[in-house]
Amino acid sequence: MVVHDYSEVDLDIVDETLRNREYKKILKIVLTIKDRVKIFGILLGLNEL
């Protein structure tokens, strides 16, 4: 999983979730990142990501 340096995601949570095979949680984290990136792009006036 690639997470941008400025992301507020705690990578330890991601690592633990992957170890425990809790993929539903990973999906929620990924969708949250996607939503934040989309909002950030809109705020900057960028086209849809």
N, CA, C and O atoms as a Tripos MOL2 file, in Angstrom:
@<TRIPOS>MOLECULE
protein
  196   195    49     0     0
PROTEIN
NO_CHARGES

@<TRIPOS>ATOM
      1 N           0.8490   -1.1720    0.0000 N.3       1 MET1
      2 CA          0.0000    0.0000    0.0000 C.3       1 MET1
      3 C           0.8900    1.2290    0.0000 C.2       1 MET1
      4 O           1.8440    1.3180    0.7730 O.2       1 MET1
      5 N           0.5800    2.1560   -0.8530 N.am      2 VAL2
      6 CA          1.3450    3.3930   -0.9270 C.3       2 VAL2
      7 C           0.5130    4.5010   -0.3100 C.2       2 VAL2
      8 O          -0.6340    4.7220   -0.7010 O.2       2 VAL2
      9 N           1.0900    5.1890    0.6470 N.am      3 VAL3
     10 CA          0.4020    6.2970    1.3040 C.3       3 VAL3
     11 C           1.3000    7.5130    1.2140 C.2       3 VAL3
     12 O           2.4890    7.4360    1.5230 O.2       3 VAL3
     13 N           0.7420    8.6310    0.7950 N.am      4 HIS4
     14 CA          1.5120    9.8590    0.6310 C.3       4 HIS4
     15 C           2.0750   10.3010    1.9750 C.2       4 HIS4
     16 O           1.4640   10.0700    3.0180 O.2       4 HIS4
     17 N           3.2420   10.9360    1.9440 N.am      5 ASP5
     18 CA          3.9110   11.3890    3.1640 C.3       5 ASP5
     19 C           3.0300   12.2890    4.0240 C.2       5 ASP5
     20 O           3.1550   12.2770    5.2480 O.2       5 ASP5
     21 N           2.1540   13.0560    3.4180 N.am      6 TYR6
     22 CA          1.3480   14.0150    4.1660 C.3       6 TYR6
     23 C           0.0330   13.4330    4.6610 C.2       6 TYR6
     24 O          -0.7730   14.1410    5.2650 O.2       6 TYR6
     25 N          -0.1820   12.1790    4.4160 N.am      7 SER7
     26 CA         -1.4190   11.5340    4.8520 C.3       7 SER7
     27 C          -1.4390   11.4470    6.3740 C.2       7 SER7
     28 O          -0.3970   11.3370    7.0200 O.2       7 SER7
     29 N          -2.6340   11.4980    6.9250 N.am      8 GLU8
     30 CA         -2.7880   11.4010    8.3720 C.3       8 GLU8
     31 C          -3.1090    9.9680    8.8000 C.2       8 GLU8
     32 O          -3.6330    9.7490    9.8920 O.2       8 GLU8
     33 N          -2.8030    9.0130    7.9590 N.am      9 VAL9
     34 CA         -3.0970    7.6140    8.2620 C.3       9 VAL9
     35 C          -1.9730    7.0430    9.1160 C.2       9 VAL9
     36 O          -0.7960    7.1760    8.7790 O.2       9 VAL9
     37 N          -2.3400    6.4120   10.2150 N.am     10 ASP10
     38 CA         -1.3660    5.7510   11.0760 C.3      10 ASP10
     39 C          -0.9980    4.4190   10.4170 C.2      10 ASP10
     40 O          -1.8090    3.4940   10.3810 O.2      10 ASP10
     41 N           0.2140    4.3280    9.9030 N.am     11 LEU11
     42 CA          0.6180    3.1320    9.1640 C.3      11 LEU11
     43 C           0.6950    1.8950   10.0500 C.2      11 LEU11
     44 O           0.6010    0.7740    9.5500 O.2      11 LEU11
     45 N           0.8640    2.0800   11.3550 N.am     12 ASP12
     46 CA          0.8540    0.9260   12.2580 C.3      12 ASP12
     47 C          -0.5160    0.2510   12.2540 C.2      12 ASP12
     48 O          -0.6140   -0.9740   12.3360 O.2      12 ASP12
     49 N          -1.5700    1.0600   12.1580 N.am     13 ILE13
     50 CA         -2.9240    0.4930   12.0810 C.3      13 ILE13
     51 C          -3.0720   -0.3150   10.8000 C.2      13 ILE13
     52 O          -3.6600   -1.3960   10.8030 O.2      13 ILE13
     53 N          -2.5360    0.2140    9.7070 N.am     14 VAL14
     54 CA         -2.6070   -0.4930    8.4240 C.3      14 VAL14
     55 C          -1.8500   -1.8130    8.5120 C.2      14 VAL14
     56 O          -2.3600   -2.8490    8.0860 O.2      14 VAL14
     57 N          -0.6370   -1.7820    9.0610 N.am     15 ASP15
     58 CA          0.1610   -3.0050    9.1900 C.3      15 ASP15
     59 C          -0.5480   -4.0540   10.0510 C.2      15 ASP15
     60 O          -0.6030   -5.2290    9.6890 O.2      15 ASP15
     61 N          -1.0840   -3.6230   11.1770 N.am     16 GLU16
     62 CA         -1.7810   -4.5550   12.0670 C.3      16 GLU16
     63 C          -3.0130   -5.1470   11.3860 C.2      16 GLU16
     64 O          -3.2960   -6.3380   11.5170 O.2      16 GLU16
     65 N          -3.7330   -4.3120   10.6670 N.am     17 THR17
     66 CA         -4.9360   -4.7710    9.9720 C.3      17 THR17
     67 C          -4.5860   -5.7940    8.9070 C.2      17 THR17
     68 O          -5.2800   -6.7990    8.7570 O.2      17 THR17
     69 N          -3.5120   -5.5450    8.1650 N.am     18 LEU18
     70 CA         -3.0850   -6.5070    7.1460 C.3      18 LEU18
     71 C          -2.6660   -7.8290    7.7820 C.2      18 LEU18
     72 O          -2.9830   -8.9010    7.2670 O.2      18 LEU18
     73 N          -1.9590   -7.7470    8.8940 N.am     19 ARG19
     74 CA         -1.5300   -8.9660    9.5860 C.3      19 ARG19
     75 C          -2.7270   -9.7950   10.0430 C.2      19 ARG19
     76 O          -2.7040  -11.0240    9.9840 O.2      19 ARG19
     77 N          -3.7630   -9.1090   10.4950 N.am     20 ASN20
     78 CA         -4.9570   -9.7980   10.9980 C.3      20 ASN20
     79 C          -5.9500  -10.1330    9.8930 C.2      20 ASN20
     80 O          -7.0130  -10.6960   10.1520 O.2      20 ASN20
     81 N          -5.6000   -9.7850    8.6680 N.am     21 ARG21
     82 CA         -6.4440  -10.0600    7.5000 C.3      21 ARG21
     83 C          -7.8330   -9.4340    7.6310 C.2      21 ARG21
     84 O          -8.8380  -10.0340    7.2480 O.2      21 ARG21
     85 N          -7.8700   -8.2400    8.1680 N.am     22 GLU22
     86 CA         -9.1310   -7.5150    8.3160 C.3      22 GLU22
     87 C          -9.2790   -6.5810    7.1190 C.2      22 GLU22
     88 O          -9.1340   -5.3640    7.2300 O.2      22 GLU22
     89 N          -9.5710   -7.1870    5.9820 N.am     23 TYR23
     90 CA         -9.5580   -6.4460    4.7210 C.3      23 TYR23
     91 C         -10.6820   -5.4160    4.6120 C.2      23 TYR23
     92 O         -10.5630   -4.4420    3.8690 O.2      23 TYR23
     93 N         -11.7600   -5.6290    5.3440 N.am     24 LYS24
     94 CA        -12.8490   -4.6500    5.3260 C.3      24 LYS24
     95 C         -12.3630   -3.3140    5.9040 C.2      24 LYS24
     96 O         -12.7310   -2.2470    5.4120 O.2      24 LYS24
     97 N         -11.5340   -3.3850    6.9520 N.am     25 LYS25
     98 CA        -10.9760   -2.1630    7.5380 C.3      25 LYS25
     99 C         -10.0360   -1.4770    6.5570 C.2      25 LYS25
    100 O         -10.0300   -0.2510    6.4480 O.2      25 LYS25
    101 N          -9.2360   -2.2750    5.8380 N.am     26 ILE26
    102 CA         -8.3210   -1.7120    4.8410 C.3      26 ILE26
    103 C          -9.1160   -0.9830    3.7700 C.2      26 ILE26
    104 O          -8.7430    0.1150    3.3590 O.2      26 ILE26
    105 N         -10.2070   -1.5840    3.3170 N.am     27 LEU27
    106 CA        -11.0400   -0.9470    2.3020 C.3      27 LEU27
    107 C         -11.5750    0.3910    2.8100 C.2      27 LEU27
    108 O         -11.5940    1.3710    2.0660 O.2      27 LEU27
    109 N         -12.0070    0.4390    4.0660 N.am     28 LYS28
    110 CA        -12.5040    1.6930    4.6380 C.3      28 LYS28
    111 C         -11.4040    2.7540    4.6730 C.2      28 LYS28
    112 O         -11.6580    3.9200    4.3710 O.2      28 LYS28
    113 N         -10.1900    2.3580    5.0380 N.am     29 ILE29
    114 CA         -9.0650    3.2970    5.0740 C.3      29 ILE29
    115 C          -8.7780    3.8270    3.6770 C.2      29 ILE29
    116 O          -8.5880    5.0290    3.4900 O.2      29 ILE29
    117 N          -8.7480    2.9320    2.7020 N.am     30 VAL30
    118 CA         -8.4700    3.3270    1.3180 C.3      30 VAL30
    119 C          -9.5430    4.2790    0.8060 C.2      30 VAL30
    120 O          -9.2230    5.2800    0.1630 O.2      30 VAL30
    121 N         -10.8010    3.9840    1.0790 N.am     31 LEU31
    122 CA        -11.8850    4.8560    0.6250 C.3      31 LEU31
    123 C         -11.8270    6.2180    1.3090 C.2      31 LEU31
    124 O         -12.1490    7.2320    0.6900 O.2      31 LEU31
    125 N         -11.4210    6.2540    2.5740 N.am     32 THR32
    126 CA        -11.2650    7.5250    3.2780 C.3      32 THR32
    127 C         -10.1650    8.3590    2.6400 C.2      32 THR32
    128 O         -10.3300    9.5640    2.4450 O.2      32 THR32
    129 N          -9.0390    7.7210    2.3120 N.am     33 ILE33
    130 CA         -7.9370    8.4270    1.6450 C.3      33 ILE33
    131 C          -8.4050    8.9510    0.2980 C.2      33 ILE33
    132 O          -8.1230   10.0940   -0.0590 O.2      33 ILE33
    133 N          -9.1180    8.1210   -0.4490 N.am     34 LYS34
    134 CA         -9.6090    8.5300   -1.7690 C.3      34 LYS34
    135 C         -10.5160    9.7510   -1.6520 C.2      34 LYS34
    136 O         -10.3960   10.6950   -2.4330 O.2      34 LYS34
    137 N         -11.4260    9.7310   -0.6740 N.am     35 ASP35
    138 CA        -12.3340   10.8610   -0.4800 C.3      35 ASP35
    139 C         -11.5730   12.1320   -0.1170 C.2      35 ASP35
    140 O         -11.8910   13.2110   -0.6180 O.2      35 ASP35
    141 N         -10.5710   12.0090    0.7490 N.am     36 ARG36
    142 CA         -9.7860   13.1890    1.1480 C.3      36 ARG36
    143 C          -9.0030   13.7500   -0.0300 C.2      36 ARG36
    144 O          -8.9040   14.9660   -0.1950 O.2      36 ARG36
    145 N          -8.4480   12.8640   -0.8460 N.am     37 VAL37
    146 CA         -7.7020   13.3130   -2.0280 C.3      37 VAL37
    147 C          -8.6400   14.0140   -2.9960 C.2      37 VAL37
    148 O          -8.2870   15.0410   -3.5750 O.2      37 VAL37
    149 N          -9.8250   13.4670   -3.1710 N.am     38 LYS38
    150 CA        -10.8040   14.0720   -4.0780 C.3      38 LYS38
    151 C         -11.2050   15.4580   -3.5770 C.2      38 LYS38
    152 O         -11.2580   16.4050   -4.3610 O.2      38 LYS38
    153 N         -11.4870   15.5860   -2.2860 N.am     39 ILE39
    154 CA        -11.8530   16.8790   -1.7070 C.3      39 ILE39
    155 C         -10.7050   17.8640   -1.8590 C.2      39 ILE39
    156 O         -10.9270   19.0220   -2.2150 O.2      39 ILE39
    157 N          -9.4810   17.4200   -1.5940 N.am     40 PHE40
    158 CA         -8.3070   18.2780   -1.7320 C.3      40 PHE40
    159 C          -8.1710   18.7580   -3.1710 C.2      40 PHE40
    160 O          -7.8560   19.9240   -3.4080 O.2      40 PHE40
    161 N          -8.4060   17.8640   -4.1360 N.am     41 GLY41
    162 CA         -8.3400   18.2320   -5.5530 C.3      41 GLY41
    163 C          -9.3910   19.2590   -5.9160 C.2      41 GLY41
    164 O          -9.1230   20.1870   -6.6790 O.2      41 GLY41
    165 N         -10.5890   19.0970   -5.3710 N.am     42 ILE42
    166 CA        -11.6600   20.0640   -5.6330 C.3      42 ILE42
    167 C         -11.2860   21.4200   -5.0490 C.2      42 ILE42
    168 O         -11.5100   22.4530   -5.6800 O.2      42 ILE42
    169 N         -10.7180   21.4190   -3.8450 N.am     43 LEU43
    170 CA        -10.3190   22.6770   -3.2120 C.3      43 LEU43
    171 C          -9.2400   23.3910   -4.0140 C.2      43 LEU43
    172 O          -9.1780   24.6200   -4.0230 O.2      43 LEU43
    173 N          -8.3930   22.6210   -4.6880 N.am     44 LEU44
    174 CA         -7.3320   23.2110   -5.5130 C.3      44 LEU44
    175 C          -7.8170   23.5560   -6.9110 C.2      44 LEU44
    176 O          -7.0820   24.1520   -7.6980 O.2      44 LEU44
    177 N          -9.0490   23.1830   -7.2200 N.am     45 GLY45
    178 CA         -9.5950   23.4690   -8.5400 C.3      45 GLY45
    179 C          -9.1340   22.4960   -9.6070 C.2      45 GLY45
    180 O          -9.1660   22.8100  -10.7970 O.2      45 GLY45
    181 N          -8.7020   21.3070   -9.1810 N.am     46 LEU46
    182 CA         -8.2640   20.2900  -10.1330 C.3      46 LEU46
    183 C          -9.4720   19.5250  -10.6430 C.2      46 LEU46
    184 O         -10.5110   19.4770   -9.9850 O.2      46 LEU46
    185 N          -9.3340   18.9330  -11.8060 N.am     47 ASN47
    186 CA        -10.4020   18.0810  -12.3310 C.3      47 ASN47
    187 C         -10.5140   16.8350  -11.4820 C.2      47 ASN47
    188 O          -9.6590   16.5650  -10.6380 O.2      47 ASN47
    189 N         -11.5730   16.0770  -11.7090 N.am     48 GLU48
    190 CA        -11.7890   14.8560  -10.9400 C.3      48 GLU48
    191 C         -10.5870   13.9390  -11.0610 C.2      48 GLU48
    192 O         -10.0320   13.7530  -12.1440 O.2      48 GLU48
    193 N         -10.1930   13.3650   -9.9240 N.am     49 LEU49
    194 CA         -9.0140   12.4920   -9.8760 C.3      49 LEU49
    195 C          -9.3640   11.0990  -10.2940 C.2      49 LEU49
    196 O          -8.4980   10.2250  -10.3150 O.2      49 LEU49
@<TRIPOS>BOND
     1     1     2 1
     2     2     3 1
     3     3     4 2
     4     3     5 am
     5     5     6 1
     6     6     7 1
     7     7     8 2
     8     7     9 am
     9     9    10 1
    10    10    11 1
    11    11    12 2
    12    11    13 am
    13    13    14 1
    14    14    15 1
    15    15    16 2
    16    15    17 am
    17    17    18 1
    18    18    19 1
    19    19    20 2
    20    19    21 am
    21    21    22 1
    22    22    23 1
    23    23    24 2
    24    23    25 am
    25    25    26 1
    26    26    27 1
    27    27    28 2
    28    27    29 am
    29    29    30 1
    30    30    31 1
    31    31    32 2
    32    31    33 am
    33    33    34 1
    34    34    35 1
    35    35    36 2
    36    35    37 am
    37    37    38 1
    38    38    39 1
    39    39    40 2
    40    39    41 am
    41    41    42 1
    42    42    43 1
    43    43    44 2
    44    43    45 am
    45    45    46 1
    46    46    47 1
    47    47    48 2
    48    47    49 am
    49    49    50 1
    50    50    51 1
    51    51    52 2
    52    51    53 am
    53    53    54 1
    54    54    55 1
    55    55    56 2
    56    55    57 am
    57    57    58 1
    58    58    59 1
    59    59    60 2
    60    59    61 am
    61    61    62 1
    62    62    63 1
    63    63    64 2
    64    63    65 am
    65    65    66 1
    66    66    67 1
    67    67    68 2
    68    67    69 am
    69    69    70 1
    70    70    71 1
    71    71    72 2
    72    71    73 am
    73    73    74 1
    74    74    75 1
    75    75    76 2
    76    75    77 am
    77    77    78 1
    78    78    79 1
    79    79    80 2
    80    79    81 am
    81    81    82 1
    82    82    83 1
    83    83    84 2
    84    83    85 am
    85    85    86 1
    86    86    87 1
    87    87    88 2
    88    87    89 am
    89    89    90 1
    90    90    91 1
    91    91    92 2
    92    91    93 am
    93    93    94 1
    94    94    95 1
    95    95    96 2
    96    95    97 am
    97    97    98 1
    98    98    99 1
    99    99   100 2
   100    99   101 am
   101   101   102 1
   102   102   103 1
   103   103   104 2
   104   103   105 am
   105   105   106 1
   106   106   107 1
   107   107   108 2
   108   107   109 am
   109   109   110 1
   110   110   111 1
   111   111   112 2
   112   111   113 am
   113   113   114 1
   114   114   115 1
   115   115   116 2
   116   115   117 am
   117   117   118 1
   118   118   119 1
   119   119   120 2
   120   119   121 am
   121   121   122 1
   122   122   123 1
   123   123   124 2
   124   123   125 am
   125   125   126 1
   126   126   127 1
   127   127   128 2
   128   127   129 am
   129   129   130 1
   130   130   131 1
   131   131   132 2
   132   131   133 am
   133   133   134 1
   134   134   135 1
   135   135   136 2
   136   135   137 am
   137   137   138 1
   138   138   139 1
   139   139   140 2
   140   139   141 am
   141   141   142 1
   142   142   143 1
   143   143   144 2
   144   143   145 am
   145   145   146 1
   146   146   147 1
   147   147   148 2
   148   147   149 am
   149   149   150 1
   150   150   151 1
   151   151   152 2
   152   151   153 am
   153   153   154 1
   154   154   155 1
   155   155   156 2
   156   155   157 am
   157   157   158 1
   158   158   159 1
   159   159   160 2
   160   159   161 am
   161   161   162 1
   162   162   163 1
   163   163   164 2
   164   163   165 am
   165   165   166 1
   166   166   167 1
   167   167   168 2
   168   167   169 am
   169   169   170 1
   170   170   171 1
   171   171   172 2
   172   171   173 am
   173   173   174 1
   174   174   175 1
   175   175   176 2
   176   175   177 am
   177   177   178 1
   178   178   179 1
   179   179   180 2
   180   179   181 am
   181   181   182 1
   182   182   183 1
   183   183   184 2
   184   183   185 am
   185   185   186 1
   186   186   187 1
   187   187   188 2
   188   187   189 am
   189   189   190 1
   190   190   191 1
   191   191   192 2
   192   191   193 am
   193   193   194 1
   194   194   195 1
   195   195   196 2
@<TRIPOS>SUBSTRUCTURE
     1 MET1         2 RESIDUE 1 A MET
     2 VAL2         6 RESIDUE 1 A VAL
     3 VAL3        10 RESIDUE 1 A VAL
     4 HIS4        14 RESIDUE 1 A HIS
     5 ASP5        18 RESIDUE 1 A ASP
     6 TYR6        22 RESIDUE 1 A TYR
     7 SER7        26 RESIDUE 1 A SER
     8 GLU8        30 RESIDUE 1 A GLU
     9 VAL9        34 RESIDUE 1 A VAL
    10 ASP10       38 RESIDUE 1 A ASP
    11 LEU11       42 RESIDUE 1 A LEU
    12 ASP12       46 RESIDUE 1 A ASP
    13 ILE13       50 RESIDUE 1 A ILE
    14 VAL14       54 RESIDUE 1 A VAL
    15 ASP15       58 RESIDUE 1 A ASP
    16 GLU16       62 RESIDUE 1 A GLU
    17 THR17       66 RESIDUE 1 A THR
    18 LEU18       70 RESIDUE 1 A LEU
    19 ARG19       74 RESIDUE 1 A ARG
    20 ASN20       78 RESIDUE 1 A ASN
    21 ARG21       82 RESIDUE 1 A ARG
    22 GLU22       86 RESIDUE 1 A GLU
    23 TYR23       90 RESIDUE 1 A TYR
    24 LYS24       94 RESIDUE 1 A LYS
    25 LYS25       98 RESIDUE 1 A LYS
    26 ILE26      102 RESIDUE 1 A ILE
    27 LEU27      106 RESIDUE 1 A LEU
    28 LYS28      110 RESIDUE 1 A LYS
    29 ILE29      114 RESIDUE 1 A ILE
    30 VAL30      118 RESIDUE 1 A VAL
    31 LEU31      122 RESIDUE 1 A LEU
    32 THR32      126 RESIDUE 1 A THR
    33 ILE33      130 RESIDUE 1 A ILE
    34 LYS34      134 RESIDUE 1 A LYS
    35 ASP35      138 RESIDUE 1 A ASP
    36 ARG36      142 RESIDUE 1 A ARG
    37 VAL37      146 RESIDUE 1 A VAL
    38 LYS38      150 RESIDUE 1 A LYS
    39 ILE39      154 RESIDUE 1 A ILE
    40 PHE40      158 RESIDUE 1 A PHE
    41 GLY41      162 RESIDUE 1 A GLY
    42 ILE42      166 RESIDUE 1 A ILE
    43 LEU43      170 RESIDUE 1 A LEU
    44 LEU44      174 RESIDUE 1 A LEU
    45 GLY45      178 RESIDUE 1 A GLY
    46 LEU46      182 RESIDUE 1 A LEU
    47 ASN47      186 RESIDUE 1 A ASN
    48 GLU48      190 RESIDUE 1 A GLU
    49 LEU49      194 RESIDUE 1 A LEU
